[in-house]
């Protein structure tokens, strides 16, 4: 094969024209031979499209294409070997082969057609890789039955009803306790390792899969060793797990089983000691489950895209998929172009810089979309300042760097009811300077940051300084440290709010307005689906607060005596709300409002409300008559337009706030 010449692409002629791969028949050990055929997308023969992760672009294999050699990544090569039929040809589409990756013009054209390609395919074949991967581990053939058994253990629920979700999550905990005592299958004793191994494959975090799967007529996941999983079965399980807070449930149980070795046993730090063995086991289990939780979140996000596709905007897609990865930063937008069923869009241009693409996208959403939602992503959602991945040079603070999305946002998706109306119900009035560096918005400075709490991130870094430079969100493998750190943070926030030391025996009256305001602020008033939390659900927060602080400062035996049923009735909805926005600092503003503000906020920073904006923003004066955008925030008492009052209906009467 090495003596053959290299394949050279011929330009595609005519609109709506694509290439298809005709894979020649062969057995597993035969050389891979194929032909490339151009055809009109509108008149294409039946074909299947492959969705896969490119893998290491240096790890190449050669196939014979139309009698000459073509280099492809090993990941795609193993997929072609797996999907090749022994007795008849198979017609497939795969981007690395069917698109000339060296031709930017062709890429621009073909990228716009990819949604049509995947939607016309009779089936989307997801290739997760060989069964035993030296880098990502082994996928067990038991994973299919494991997924189906797990799904049977979890209830159905309405994702738009936060009270139903909360009630069913509490019922699930009680039912799990009963089943465990009876020795019957339950959530905690289910073997989650096959699912964790499956979700460790990098495909689940690849951003291009969002489009590829969401438009598919039929989608099936494959891995070596005969693993074959209908995508909808996995999607439904991930949605149930996240909605019921199963990952927190598992973490809690893991902490009870392995988290107290240092408190109840003498651990001399040497192999063979009981404490050391528990520590090793805990880290091993946690290292398997930690990637599971992020991939589960991505699978749930993809499931949501499928449900709401056809009604959303491109910006909805960007917000929903912020935890997915792509090697080319421009694909944070281009991979999602098909998701914009309504609203403005942008055209792919692989000849432009990522910073220019991000700026164009932001201006399009602001000016053509007449929405300020995109500002909630700005300047970025990075949890840590990583010197190895600095913010793109030249970006104004109001343009998000979409490479640095590590955190959730407060704003709602356009496909669902809007939770907040801090800037009223009108459309925003914005302007952009000729050099595209300054954004003008009608609005008003309404408050300023007074005193700030410590952040959960600062506390986490104090315990694990090495994670500062981690690309991925990292969880502390020590349940003991996690519970104590969370309790300290809650106490700090409480004491900042009320000016007195927290005592676990103090009466916490949930009926007082200050405590209600504190509860709303700590939860940011919404659940993970951006449903507005009901007053009744918010009123349960003080009880959850007491339990969480007690759990973080007492032994299990003491906790059981003081709150015997609390671990079973602890609100998953409340826990998810706190965790979703845990990077935000708690603060008391100069006007004595309670607020949650970005991690990089400082005392004295201004809080503004922009006309037509969903949420307030923290901004910092530059000394030049302009401001730097620090980020979105929650400020209790002004989330429904109270700060602007009647003038919100006529935003042209507001001052112009200039951001640079």
N, C-alpha and C positions, 0 to 999 in steps of 0.2 A: 504494500500500500504506500510505503514511503516514496516509491519511485513515480507515483502518479502526480500529475499537476494539481494545483490548488483550484478550488472552485471559485469562479468569478461571477458575481451577480450581474444580471442584465436589468436595466431600468424597467420598472413597472410602467406600462402605458395605459392611459385611460383612467377615469375616475372609478371609484368603487371596485378596484381590481386588487386581488390578493394572491398570494402563493399558498399552495397546499402541499403537504408532504405525503407522498405515496410511499409507505414503508413496505419494502419487498418482504415476502414470506421468509422465514428462517427460524432455526432453533436457537436456543439460548447461547450456544458457543459460536454460532456463525457470525462472520463480519456483518455489521449493520449496513445495509444498502437501501438507498432511497432515491426518489426522483422528486424534483420540484416542478409543480405545474401551476401556471397562472390561470385565474378564472375570475369571472365577475362575482362579486359577493351576492348579488341579487339572483344569480342563476347557478350558484355553486352546487355541486353534488353533495350527498350526505357526507358529513365529516364530524370528527370529534376534536375538541380543543384540549390541549394539555395545560394545566396550571401547576407550576412547580417553582422551586427556589433555584436561582441560577447557580448558587454555590461558588466555590473558589474559581475565579476566572483564569487562574494560572494552572488549574488542574484540568487539562484538556485531553480529549480523546478524538480520534479521527473516524469518520464514517465515509462511505463511498456515496457520493451524490452525483448522479448523472455521469458516472464513469470516472470522476475525479474526486480528490479528497476534500473534505470539509471538516474543520475543527469545531467541536462543540464542547461544552463543559461536561465533566463526568456526571454531574447530576442529571442532565438531560439525556446523556448516553444511557445511563442505567434505566431511565424511564422508557426510552425507545425499545431497549431490549425487553423490558417487562411487558410492554403493550404490543409488541410485534406478535403476529399470529404465525403459526408454523405452516399453514396450508394456503393462506390467501393474503392478499395485500390489505393494508389498513390505511385509511386516509385520515391524516391528523393535521392539526395546526399548532405550531409552537413558535413563540415570538423570536427566539434567538436564531432560528433557521429561516422563518418565513419573512422576516424583516431584515433588510440590509442594515446592520447596526452601524456601519461606517458612513452611511448616507443620511445626513441630518434632515435633508428635505423630505426624503422618503419616510423617515421616522415621524416627522411632523404630520404627514398625511395618514400614515398607518395607525398612529396613536388615536386619531379621531375615529377610526373605524373599529377599534378593538371591542367596544361594547357590542357592535353589530355582529362581529365575528363570534364572540362567546355566546350571544343570545341565539344565533342561528345554528350553532353546533348542536347535534343531536344529544350529546352528552359532554360534560366537562369532566375530564379525567385528572384528578389531583394526585400528583406523584410526590409522596413524602420521603421516598428513598428506600434503600435496601433495608432489610429487617435488622441486620446488625451493622450499625454505623460506628466506625472507630471514634468519631467525634461526638455524636449525639446519643449513643447507646442503642439498646435493643428495643424493638417494638414487639410485644407478645401477641401471639394469635388469640389470646384470651381477652384482648381489649374490646372486641365487639360485644361479647357477652357481658363484660364488666360495665360497659356504657349502658346497655339495656337494663341491667339489674339496678344500676344507680338511678336511672330515670324513674323506675317504678317506686323508688323510696321517697321521691320528692313530689309535692303536690303541685297542681296547676294553680295559677293565680292571674289576676288582672293587673298588668304592670302599671296601669293608670290609677289604681286604687291603693294608695299608700297604707291606709288602715287595714285593708284586707291582707296586704303583704305582711304587715307587722303581726297581725293576728295569726296568720298561717305559719310564720316563722317561729312564733312562740309555741304553737301547737306541735310543730315539727320537733322542737327540742324536747317537749314533754313526751311525745310519742317515741322518740329515739331512746330516751331514758327507760321507758317501760319495756321496749323491745330488747334493749341491751340486758336488762335484768332478767328477762325471760329467755335469753340466749337465742333470740331470733335476729334475722338480718336487719341491720339498721345503718344509718348514715355514718356513724363514727367507726363502726367495725367493718365497713365495706373496704375492700382492697382498692385503693385509689392509685396504686403504683402503675398499673398498665395504662391508665389514662394520663398520668403524669409523664410517662415515657413517650407516649404518642405526642402530647402537646409540647414536648421539648424540641420537636423538629422545627427548624426555622421557618418553614412555610407559614405557620400560624401568625407570624409577626410581619410577613412581607406585605407591603402596602398595595401592590398591584392585585393581590388576590381579592380585594374588596370588590373591585369592578368585575373580575373574572367570575366570582361565585355569585354575586348578587343578581346578575342578569341571566344566569344559567337556567335552562329548562330542567335539567337533571344533572346533579353533581354527586360524584362518588369519590371517596378518598381511598387511595391504595398505598400499601407499603409492601415490601418484600415479605415472603413467607405466607402469602395468601391472605393478608389483611385487606378487607374490603368493607368500607363503612359508608352508608348513605349520609351525606352531609347534614341533612335535616335532623337526623337522630342526634348527632353530636351538637348541633346548634341548639336544639331544644333542651338538651341536658345542660349546656353551659348557661343558657338563659335562666333555667330553674336554679342552678347552683348560685349564680350571682344574686338573683332576686331574693333567695332565701338566706343569703349570707353564709352559705356553707363553708366558704374558705375561712371565715372568722370562727365559725363553730369548730372546725377542724383544728385551727390554731389554738383555740382555748383548751380543747381536749389534749392536744400535744403538750401544752404547758403543764397540765395537771399530771400527765404521765411521766414526763421527763424533766420538768422545769424546776424541781425542788431538791435535786441531788445535793446541791451545795448547802441546803438548809437543813436537811434531815439526815445526811450521811457524812461521814468523814471522808473527804476526797483529798488524797495525798498527791493527786496530779499524775500518778504513775499508772501505766497500763495494767489492767487487772483489778484495780480498785473499783468498787461498785459505782462510786460517783463518776469516775473517769469513763466507765463503760456506758453509763447513761448519757453522759455528755457526747460521746462519740455517736451513739444511736440517735440522739436528738438532732445533731448536726446533719447526719446522713439523711434522716427523714425530712428535715426542713429543707435541705438542699434540693431534694426531689420535688417537694411541694411548692417551694417559692416560685420557680418558673411556671408551674401549673397555674397559679393564680393570675399572672399577667396574661398568659396565653388564653386563659378562660375569659378574661375581660375582653380581649381582642375578638374571640369567637362570638361573645355576646354582642359586641359592637357590630360585627358583620351581620349577625342575625337581625339586629335592629335596622340596619341599612336595607336588608331584604324586605322587612315588613313595611318600611315607609318609603321605599324607592318609588319614584313616580310622583312624589309630592314634595320632595325636599329641594334644597338649593345646594350649589357647590360648597358654600360655606358650611352648611350642615354636615356635608361629607368630610370637610377638613376638620371640624371640631370632633366629630364622632371617631375619626381614625387617627387621632393625634399620637397614640401609643404604637402605631405601626411603623415599620422601618422601610427605608429605600436607600439604595446606594447613591443614586443621583438626587440631590436635594430638590431639583426642579420637579421630580416626580411626586413630591408631596402635594402638588396641585394637578399635574398632568395625569397621574394615575386615577384621578377621581372625576375627570371631566364628564363622564357619562352620568354621574349622580345628580347633576344639576338639572332636574326636570323643569324647574322654573327659576326665574331670576337670572341675573347676568352671569356670564362666563368669560373665560379667556381662551385665546388660541395658543396651541403649543408652539414653542420656538426654542429648539435645542441649540440655537446659536447664541442665545442670550444668557447672561449671567444669572445665577440664582437670586442675587440681591435685586436685580431688575425685575425678575419674575414676581418676587414677593411684593415689591412695590406696586407693580401693575395690578396684581390680584387685589391688594388692599384698597387701592384707589377705586377699582371697579366695584367692589362691594360697597364702599362708602357712597360714591357718587351715583353710579347707575342703580345699585341695589337700594339706595336711600335707607341704609341701616347702619347702626353703630356696633352691631354685634361683633364684627371683626376686631374691634379695639380690645375686646376681652382677651384676645390671644396675645396682645402686645404688652410690653416689648418682646417677651417670650414667656414660656412657662417652665423655664429651667429651675430646678430645685437648688442646685449648686452652681456656683460660678466655676466652670472648668476651664483652666488655662489652655487645655489641649483642644477645646472646641469653643473659641471665643465667638461672640456675636459678630455676624457678618459686617464688615467694614462699610460705613457710609449709610447704613439704614437709619432713618429717623426713629425715634422712640415709639411712634404710633404705627409703625410697620412691623408686624410680627416676624421673627426669625423662625420659620416653621421647622427648622432642624432641631430646635430646642424646646420641644413640647414634652414635658414630663409631669404635668399637673392638670387637674380638671378646671373647668370654668363654671361660673355661676349662670351665664346666660342660657336661655332655653333654645331648643331647636325650633325652627319655623314650622315643623310638621305637628307640633304639639302646642297646647295653650301656653301663652307667655306667663311666667310666674310673677315678674316684677314690672313696674312702670315708673321707675324713679324720675324719669324725664317727661312724664305725661304720655298721652296717646297720639301725639302728632308725629309727623315725619321730621327727621333732623334736618338742620340747615348747615351744610358744610361747604368749604371751599379749599382748594389746594393751590399752593403757590406755583408759579410758572416753572421753577426748578424742582418741584415736587418734593421739597424738603419740609415745608411748613403746612400743617393742617389747621384750618380755622373751623371752630364749631361754636354755634350759639349755645350758651350755657351760663352757669353761675357758680362761683365758689361759695359753698354753704357752710363749711366747717374746716377744722384742721385737726391733725392728730395730736393728742395730748400725751398720755402715758401708754406705753406698750408693754405687753407681756413678753416673756421669753417665747421663742418658737419651739415647736416640736422638732424641727430640723436641727436647731442649735443643740438641743438636748441629745438628739440622735448622734450628732457629730462628736459630742463629748464622750459618748460611749464607744463609737466606732469611727474614729477619724479617717480610717482608710477608705471609707465609702464616698468621700468627697469627690473623688475622681472617677466614680463608677458611672458608666453610660446608662446602665439600667437602674430603675428604682430598686432599692435593696431593702429587704426586711431584716431586722435583727433576729438571728437564730435563737437568742435566749429569751424564752417566754418570761422569765423572772425579771430581766431588765426591761422588757417591753411594758409589763403591767406597772412596774414601779415608775417608769418614766412617764407613762400616760397619767398616772395618779398625780405626780408632781406638777405636770402641766395643767391639769384641771384645777388643782388647788391654787396655782399661781393666778390663773384667770379669775377664779372666784374671789380671791383676796384682792386683786386689782379692782374688780368690779364693786366690791362692797366695803373695802377698806378695813376689814377685820380678818383675823386668822380663822381658817376653816377648822372646825372640830367635827368629827364624824358623828358626835352625839347631838350637835346643834340641830334645832328644829329648822327645816327648810320649808317654808310655806310657799307652795307653788302658786297660791292665789294672789300674792302681792305683785303689783305691776313691775317693780324692779326685777323680781325673779323671773317673771314671764319674759321681760325684755332680754334678760341674760340668757334664758333658755333659747329664745328665738335666734339670738345672735350666735350662740355656740353651734347651733344647727344650720345657720344661714337660711333658716326658714323653709328649706326644700329637701326633698329626698333625692336619691341618685338619678331618678327619672325626671327631675325638675318639676315634680308635683309640689304644690304649695302644701306644707304640713298643716294639719288641722289643729286648732287650739287644744283639743283633747289630747292629741298625741304629743304636742309640745309640753303639755302639763305633766307628762310622765318623766321629763328630763331630770328634774331634781332628784327623783328616786334613783334613776340610773346613775346620776352623778355621785350620790352617796355610795352606791354599790361599787362603782368603779374605783373610787378612792379607797374604800375599805379593802377591796380586792388587791389593791396595789400596796397596801401597808400592813396587811395581816396575813397570818397563816391560814391555810385552807380550813383547819378545824375551827378557828375563831370565826371565819367568814360564814361557815355553815351554821354556827349558832346564832349569829346576828341576822343573817339574811338567808334562811334555809331554802327558799325557792327562787331567789333572785337570779341565779345563773340560768334558770330555765325560762324566766319571764323577761330577761333583759332584752330590750327592744333592738331587733336587727335593723329596723329602719333608722332609729336614732344612731346606732353604731355606724351605719353606712354613711349617714350625713356627716358625722364628725370625721370619719376617715376620708371622705371625698375631698374635704377642704382643710385637711389637717396642716397644710403648709401655711395657711393664713395665720397671721398673728392676731391675738385679741388685743383690743385697745379701748381706752376711754377717750373720747374726743374732747376738744377744748370747750365744746358746748354740752359736755356731760352725756353724750350719746354712747352707747355700746356699739362696737364695730369689729369687723374682721377685715384685715388689710393685708396687702402683699408682704411677703417676707422681707423685701428690701426697703420697706417703708421706714421713715425716720420721724421722730417727734418734730412737729412744726410743718410737715408736709401738708399741702392743702387737699381738701376733699371737694370735688366739684360734681355737679349734676349737669349733664348735657341734654338739651332739649331733644326729646324723642328717644333718649337712651333708656335701656332696660335697667341698668345698674349704675351706681355712682362710680367715680374713678378717683384714685389718688394721683395727684400731680405735684411736681416740685418746681418752684420758680427758678429760672435760669439767670435772672438778673438783667435780661435783655428784653423784658416785656413778654416773654414767652415761657412755656412750661415744658418740662420733660414728663412724659407719661410713665408712671410707676406701675399702674395696673388697676384692674377692677377691684371693687370692694363691696362688702355688705355693711350698711349702716342702719341700725334699727331705728324705725320711726320716720324714715324718708324713702322707703322702697316703693311707695305707691303714689309718689308725686307730691308729698307733703311739703318738701323743701321749696319747690317752685310755686306751689299754690296755683292761683288763677292764671298767672303769667305763662304757665306751661302750655296753655291753649294758644298762645301767640308768641312762639319762640323767637320771632324776629325782633321782639322787644328786649330780648336778653343781650348781655354783653357777648362779645366774641372772645373765646378762649383759644389762644394759638399754641399748638403743640409742635415741637420740633425734635 
